[in-house]
Amino acid sequence: MYERMLNKQEQPQYNEMCMHCKECGELFAGLNTWLMETFATHQDITFPYGNHYGWGIAHRKRNKLMCNVFPEAGAFTVMLRLSDTQFASVYEQLQPYAKEYVDNRYPCGNGGWIHYRVCEEAHMEDIQRLLFLRCD
């Protein structure tokens, strides 16, 4: 479950990434489109961090990485870094599912990284709220 696209020798096309997400393919496409249209991010298909992460979409603004979106079988994961202040500013507005990711973030400097898995429509509002802090 939630297998990623790990074959580094075969770069997938965008539509293949959407199909890999199965029932979450429309959500995957919708989030990538939302990032481009709302924040003018530039997206690239990349294999950024090795075999554990696999292929994903890197979103950048002015060459600064905003997030990575990794397609998975039946879901997708958004990897992003925020400061502790940014996390705290929205924490009480998040659903328990998102709070668990924030509570268990990988610490880095004065903030941390989260790997937020989107498995259903209900997860979209919180990831968009977090991405708004990162990209705005």
Steps between C-alpha positions, in 0.01 A plus 500: 500500500617854420781379273698778339643525150851373573644403161760772446570371148151593373388859553119499514280743314270725701188305398667174611562656841132594524394148404743349753306680776188305392193638683707799616619587149260792466608634839867468397435689178284755680764578762775541239277729293401699810867556589583621148195724465492641854871552562650495150722204586706331233472122508757241397483123505799394711657203676642719777597302808575144398321170484292542815318805359479424129358727232311811597404852401725777634327839530727804498459877516799702379715184526402448867345161578147534638413130525524159339191296411561125473238280328417177680264214420167626633637823650777759477735661750591868524838571656551854630691694761354773721627692801369426848327841491323412175385162634375665821306766308262242348524208741163554670326522161630161385314170516643231733645317196714801406589579861659155528734584212591834657556338841731240345688725258869446431675788679719733298630831632212701644239285326465166336399282207172317465407225255123548478318211331179594318267199479166674459334833428475581873880534517520768232388800706774457760783440252391806305496701823858388575617559144354849508738581787793363303427651160343838575 
